[in-house]
Amino acid sequence: MAKRKRTAAPVAGSSLNAGRRARELREVAEERVDVLVVGLGATGAGAALDAASRGLSVAAIDAQDLAFGTSRWSSKMIHGGLRYLARGQIDVAYESAVERGILLRTTAPHLVKAHPYVLPLTGAVSRRRAAVLMAGYRLGDGLRTAARTPRRLLPGPTRLNAARAHTIAPVLNADGLRGALLSWDGRLLDDARLVVAIARTAAAYGARVLTRCRALRLTDLGAEVRDELTGEEFAIRADAVINATGVWAGSLDPEVRLRPSRGTHLVLRPGTLPGLIAGMHLPMPGESGRFALVLPQRDGRVHVGLTDEPVDGPVPDVPEAPEKDVRALLEVLNGVVGTQVTPEAVAGAYAGLRPLLAADGRTADLSRRHAVLSDGGVVTVVGGKLTTYRRMAEDAVDRAVASRGLRAGGSRTREIPLVGAGPQPEGVPARLAERYGSEAGAVHELVKAHPEEVGLGVTKGELLWSAAHEGALDEDDLLDRRTRIGLVKEDRDRALAATRDVLERMPHV
């Protein structure tokens, strides 16, 4: 068994960069690790952290980049499971509420905050249904209490009159508006940044976090892999393997049957929905328990989602948002706003695939429960949702430890703050504090040295930080995952020259 590594201070040793990657690739080719994790979305990065923090030696690989797949295409909701409660899935709802509380209180309070949402009471929402919905919100608040999340972190629901609803969401059509239901839930500023924080925390505990390293075949003894930058193939030997590749899990484990579901979001141009200070829940026509989300962003844009459509055939690296999804979401939005939103207001769109366990019926009705499957030395974790990534990772590592007889204690990740979750610095721009937490001071120094803006308020200094400390290797990593400049094509095109300049500077940083 490989020598176990421990790190007293998690932030120390958390920097990921090209130099560390090259060094650790050489090491994993020569050594044997306790656990190999394949996939570096939220669950895979979480499994690497969970295993490494138990004192196990860990290699964690991904064919692409951190948060390349489903984890970066979410609604950025860290929710308490109200939808699952409505379906009688009390255990799933409670698990969501518990994990939301852990993120808000301990592991990522710098990235996860409470956010208000209004559900407009229009003619499409009967008084009886409004009463049922408010009862559901109150049950959800009961889950908050059961999960021991203090109300100071997550306020309770209330009903607003029409005037107050219009103040919070002035875009609503005032005709026939009776008021709104106001609720609160957890929300991420950026889902990809959560994954980066998890992966860096895993690295601080000694995990080797290796992007652009593709698993070609999994075995009881480890995996055959290929360095996607050089084409070199080699073996990583491991006592246990965790397959956390999400919608691609079946390509490495043929026994896994998934039924992917596509969730599309629109990106509306700034000024399209002026004055909106809360998110909105909009009932989907003909669907008693589904709602579209309207999510104002700090850059003035607004995201609108979320579809739930089955996807057949090969799983693409980057799903595309079809025109029918765009039309469907605009139709829902235009059912409640005073000024119609035209397709010209859509600056971009993105889609993600949910890795749902296969079953009969519509994908919208499939359970969001996760499953941990094992066959010999390979453990596959599938299903679930972003909010419960930590619990999924814990369950996967528990199974790997038990099935392979590894010497390790129980999970510690409930109490481990992620990189950036420490004391917040003073005197730094609010935007940096929101994105980098306790590291914002160090980022600010780099920003002052390289203040040139590349897009959406992001500076060259921040891109340099991402390349030096957050594992970004190329322009796609910087524009599409460390920042979200790449969501809109014209933004990406404008930022390319500056981004390439940053990458050329890297040897001198």
JOLINBEL-V154010 format. One record per pair of residues at least 4 apart in sequence whose ideal C-beta (glycine too) atoms are under 6 Angstrom apart, sorted by the first residue. I is the first residue (numbers start at 1). J is the second residue. D is the distance in Angstrom with one decimal. If there is no record, write none. Layout:
I|J|D / I|J|D
This chain:
2|31|5.6 / 2|32|5.3 / 2|33|5.3 / 2|57|4.0 / 4|55|4.5 / 4|57|5.7 / 5|206|3.1 / 7|13|5.7 / 7|204|5.3 / 7|205|5.3 / 10|201|5.5 / 10|204|4.4 / 11|204|6.0 / 11|419|5.6 / 13|204|4.9 / 14|200|4.1 / 14|203|5.3 / 14|204|4.0 / 14|419|5.1 / 15|469|4.3 / 16|203|5.8 / 16|209|5.8 / 16|471|3.3 / 17|468|5.5 / 18|473|5.8 / 20|24|6.0 / 21|210|5.9 / 24|208|4.1 / 25|210|6.0 / 27|31|5.8 / 28|59|4.7 / 28|208|5.7 / 28|236|5.2 / 29|234|4.7 / 32|237|4.2 / 33|57|4.5 / 33|59|4.8 / 33|238|5.0 / 34|56|4.0 / 34|57|4.7 / 34|239|5.2 / 34|406|5.7 / 35|51|4.5 / 35|56|5.3 / 35|58|5.0 / 35|240|5.1 / 35|400|6.0 / 36|59|5.1 / 36|222|5.8 / 36|223|5.9 / 36|236|5.5 / 36|238|3.7 / 36|241|4.8 / 37|44|5.2 / 37|47|4.8 / 37|48|4.8 / 37|60|4.1 / 37|242|4.7 / 38|61|5.8 / 38|215|4.6 / 38|243|5.3 / 38|245|5.8 / 39|44|3.6 / 39|244|3.8 / 39|245|3.9 / 40|44|4.8 / 40|45|5.2 / 40|60|5.9 / 40|62|3.8 / 40|66|5.1 / 41|69|5.2 / 41|71|3.9 / 41|246|5.6 / 42|46|5.9 / 42|71|4.5 / 42|195|5.2 / 42|386|5.7 / 42|389|3.8 / 43|244|4.7 / 43|381|6.0 / 43|389|4.9 / 43|392|4.9 / 43|393|5.6 / 44|244|3.5 / 45|195|5.5 / 45|198|4.1 / 45|199|4.2 / 46|198|5.6 / 46|389|4.8 / 46|390|5.4 / 46|393|3.2 / 47|242|5.1 / 47|244|5.6 / 47|393|4.1 / 47|396|5.2 / 47|397|5.7 / 48|58|5.3 / 48|60|3.8 / 48|202|4.0 / 48|207|4.4 / 49|53|5.9 / 49|198|5.7 / 49|201|5.4 / 49|202|3.8 / 50|393|4.8 / 50|394|5.5 / 50|397|4.5 / 50|411|5.5 / 50|413|5.2 / 51|56|4.5 / 51|58|4.8 / 51|397|4.9 / 52|58|4.6 / 52|202|5.3 / 52|205|3.8 / 52|206|5.2 / 52|207|4.1 / 53|205|4.9 / 53|412|4.8 / 53|416|6.0 / 54|408|4.1 / 54|409|5.6 / 56|408|5.3 / 58|207|4.0 / 59|208|4.7 / 59|236|5.7 / 60|207|5.5 / 60|209|5.1 / 61|210|4.8 / 61|213|4.1 / 62|211|5.2 / 63|214|3.7 / 64|68|3.7 / 65|211|5.0 / 65|477|5.1 / 65|481|5.8 / 66|195|5.3 / 66|196|5.5 / 66|199|5.2 / 66|471|6.0 / 67|71|4.7 / 67|72|4.4 / 67|192|4.0 / 67|195|3.8 / 67|481|5.2 / 69|246|5.2 / 70|246|5.2 / 70|352|4.8 / 70|353|5.9 / 71|191|5.9 / 71|195|5.1 / 72|191|5.6 / 72|192|4.2 / 72|481|6.0 / 73|350|5.7 / 73|352|2.5 / 74|191|4.8 / 74|386|5.0 / 75|293|5.4 / 75|305|5.4 / 75|306|5.5 / 76|187|5.8 / 76|188|4.2 / 76|191|5.1 / 78|100|5.1 / 78|103|5.6 / 78|112|5.1 / 78|186|3.2 / 78|387|5.1 / 79|185|4.9 / 79|387|5.9 / 80|96|5.5 / 80|97|4.3 / 80|100|5.2 / 80|140|5.4 / 80|143|5.5 / 81|85|5.9 / 81|92|6.0 / 81|93|3.3 / 81|96|3.2 / 81|97|5.7 / 82|140|4.2 / 84|89|4.0 / 84|92|4.2 / 84|93|4.2 / 85|93|3.9 / 85|139|5.9 / 86|136|5.8 / 86|289|5.3 / 92|369|5.6 / 93|143|6.0 / 95|388|5.7 / 96|387|5.1 / 97|143|4.0 / 97|147|4.0 / 98|147|4.5 / 99|387|5.4 / 99|388|4.8 / 99|390|5.9 / 99|391|5.7 / 100|186|4.8 / 100|387|5.9 / 101|105|5.8 / 101|147|4.5 / 101|149|3.6 / 102|106|5.5 / 102|107|5.6 / 102|414|5.7 / 103|107|5.4 / 103|108|4.9 / 103|112|4.4 / 104|112|5.4 / 104|153|4.9 / 104|186|5.9 / 107|417|5.9 / 107|418|5.3 / 108|112|5.0 / 108|418|5.1 / 108|421|5.9 / 109|421|6.0 / 110|420|5.1 / 110|421|5.5 / 110|437|3.1 / 111|188|5.8 / 111|194|5.5 / 112|186|5.1 / 112|188|5.8 / 114|154|4.9 / 114|184|5.0 / 115|187|3.9 / 116|184|5.6 / 116|278|4.2 / 117|183|5.3 / 117|279|4.2 / 117|281|5.3 / 118|168|5.7 / 118|169|5.3 / 118|180|4.3 / 118|182|5.5 / 118|278|5.1 / 118|280|5.5 / 119|180|5.9 / 119|181|4.4 / 119|281|4.3 / 120|172|5.4 / 120|180|5.0 / 120|336|5.4 / 121|125|5.2 / 121|130|5.4 / 121|178|4.3 / 121|179|5.0 / 121|180|5.8 / 122|176|5.7 / 122|336|6.0 / 123|176|4.9 / 125|129|5.4 / 125|130|5.4 / 133|181|6.0 / 134|181|5.7 / 137|157|3.8 / 137|183|4.9 / 141|156|4.7 / 144|149|4.9 / 144|154|5.6 / 149|153|5.8 / 149|154|5.4 / 154|184|5.4 / 155|184|4.8 / 157|183|4.5 / 158|182|5.1 / 159|181|5.8 / 160|164|4.1 / 160|165|4.6 / 160|179|5.2 / 160|180|4.7 / 160|182|5.4 / 161|179|4.9 / 162|177|4.9 / 162|179|5.0 / 165|179|5.3 / 165|180|3.7 / 166|170|5.7 / 166|172|5.9 / 168|277|5.8 / 168|278|4.9 / 169|276|5.6 / 170|275|4.1 / 171|273|4.6 / 171|276|5.6 / 171|337|4.9 / 172|177|5.8 / 172|336|6.0 / 173|338|4.3 / 188|194|5.8 / 189|434|5.5 / 192|481|4.6 / 196|470|5.2 / 197|418|4.2 / 197|419|4.9 / 197|420|5.7 / 199|209|5.0 / 200|419|4.5 / 201|418|4.9 / 201|419|5.0 / 202|207|4.0 / 203|207|5.6 / 203|209|4.9 / 212|228|4.2 / 212|229|5.2 / 213|225|5.5 / 213|227|5.9 / 214|226|4.9 / 214|228|5.5 / 215|223|4.7 / 215|225|5.4 / 216|224|4.6 / 216|226|5.8 / 217|224|4.5 / 218|223|5.1 / 218|241|5.4 / 218|252|5.2 / 218|378|5.2 / 220|376|4.4 / 220|377|3.7 / 222|236|4.9 / 222|237|4.4 / 222|238|4.2 / 223|236|5.3 / 224|235|5.7 / 225|236|5.6 / 226|233|4.7 / 227|232|4.7 / 239|404|5.1 / 240|377|5.6 / 240|400|4.0 / 240|404|4.3 / 241|377|5.8 / 241|378|4.7 / 242|379|5.0 / 242|396|5.1 / 242|400|5.7 / 243|249|5.6 / 243|252|5.3 / 243|253|5.5 / 243|380|4.1 / 244|381|5.4 / 245|249|4.9 / 246|355|4.5 / 247|260|5.0 / 247|315|5.0 / 247|353|4.6 / 247|355|4.5 / 248|315|5.8 / 249|253|5.8 / 249|256|4.9 / 249|380|5.5 / 249|382|5.1 / 250|256|4.5 / 250|258|5.7 / 253|380|4.7 / 256|380|5.6 / 257|358|4.0 / 258|355|5.5 / 258|358|5.8 / 259|356|5.3 / 259|358|4.3 / 260|311|4.5 / 260|353|4.3 / 261|308|5.5 / 261|310|5.9 / 261|354|4.4 / 261|356|5.5 / 261|363|3.7 / 262|309|4.7 / 262|311|5.0 / 262|351|5.3 / 262|353|5.8 / 263|306|4.6 / 263|307|5.8 / 263|352|5.3 / 264|307|4.4 / 264|321|4.4 / 264|325|3.8 / 264|351|4.4 / 265|303|5.0 / 265|305|3.6 / 265|350|5.5 / 266|304|4.4 / 266|329|5.4 / 266|346|5.2 / 266|349|5.1 / 267|301|5.6 / 267|303|5.9 / 267|347|5.0 / 267|348|4.2 / 267|487|5.6 / 268|272|4.1 / 268|301|6.0 / 268|302|4.4 / 268|345|5.3 / 269|345|5.4 / 269|347|4.7 / 270|300|3.3 / 270|301|5.6 / 272|345|4.5 / 273|302|5.0 / 276|296|4.8 / 279|295|5.1 / 280|294|3.9 / 281|291|4.3 / 282|291|5.9 / 282|292|4.4 / 282|332|5.4 / 282|336|5.8 / 283|291|5.8 / 284|290|4.4 / 284|292|5.9 / 292|332|4.6 / 293|305|5.4 / 293|306|5.8 / 294|304|5.4 / 295|303|4.4 / 296|302|5.2 / 297|301|4.7 / 299|456|5.1 / 304|329|5.2 / 304|333|5.6 / 307|325|4.8 / 308|363|5.8 / 308|364|4.2 / 310|363|4.6 / 319|351|4.3 / 319|353|5.5 / 321|325|5.4 / 321|349|3.8 / 321|351|4.3 / 326|349|5.9 / 330|334|5.9 / 330|341|5.9 / 333|341|5.6 / 334|340|5.1 / 334|341|5.9 / 341|345|5.1 / 347|488|4.7 / 348|487|5.2 / 348|488|4.3 / 355|382|5.3 / 356|363|5.9 / 356|366|4.5 / 357|371|5.8 / 357|383|4.9 / 359|366|5.6 / 361|365|4.8 / 368|385|5.0 / 369|383|5.9 / 370|383|4.0 / 370|384|3.2 / 370|392|4.7 / 371|382|5.7 / 371|383|5.2 / 372|381|5.1 / 372|395|5.0 / 372|396|5.4 / 372|399|5.0 / 373|380|4.7 / 374|379|4.6 / 374|399|5.4 / 374|403|5.4 / 379|396|5.5 / 379|399|4.9 / 379|400|4.8 / 381|392|5.5 / 381|396|4.1 / 384|388|5.3 / 384|392|4.8 / 388|392|5.8 / 390|413|5.5 / 394|411|4.3 / 399|403|5.8 / 401|406|4.6 / 401|408|5.1 / 412|416|5.9 / 417|421|3.6 / 420|436|5.7 / 420|437|3.1 / 420|438|5.5 / 420|439|5.3 / 421|437|5.9 / 422|438|3.5 / 423|438|5.8 / 424|433|5.9 / 425|440|5.4 / 425|441|3.8 / 428|432|5.0 / 428|433|5.5 / 428|440|4.5 / 428|441|5.7 / 428|444|4.6 / 432|436|5.6 / 432|440|4.3 / 432|443|5.6 / 432|444|5.6 / 433|440|4.6 / 436|440|4.2 / 436|443|4.9 / 439|443|5.9 / 440|444|6.0 / 443|465|5.1 / 446|461|4.0 / 446|464|5.7 / 446|465|5.4 / 447|451|6.0 / 447|459|5.0 / 447|461|3.5 / 450|460|4.1 / 450|461|3.9 / 450|464|5.9 / 451|459|5.5 / 452|460|4.7 / 453|459|5.5 / 454|458|5.4 / 454|495|4.5 / 454|498|4.2 / 455|485|4.5 / 455|491|5.0 / 455|494|5.9 / 455|495|4.2 / 456|485|5.5 / 458|462|5.3 / 458|483|4.9 / 460|502|5.5 / 463|478|5.2 / 463|502|4.3 / 464|502|5.7 / 464|509|5.6 / 465|469|5.6 / 466|470|4.3 / 466|472|4.3 / 466|478|5.8 / 466|482|3.9 / 467|472|4.8 / 467|506|5.2 / 468|509|5.3 / 470|482|5.6 / 472|477|3.8 / 472|478|4.9 / 472|482|5.0 / 473|477|5.5 / 475|479|5.8 / 475|499|4.7 / 476|480|5.2 / 477|481|5.6 / 478|482|5.2 / 478|499|5.3 / 479|485|4.8 / 479|486|3.9 / 479|492|5.6 / 479|495|6.0 / 480|486|4.0 / 485|491|5.0 / 485|492|6.0 / 485|495|5.0 / 486|492|4.4 / 495|499|5.5
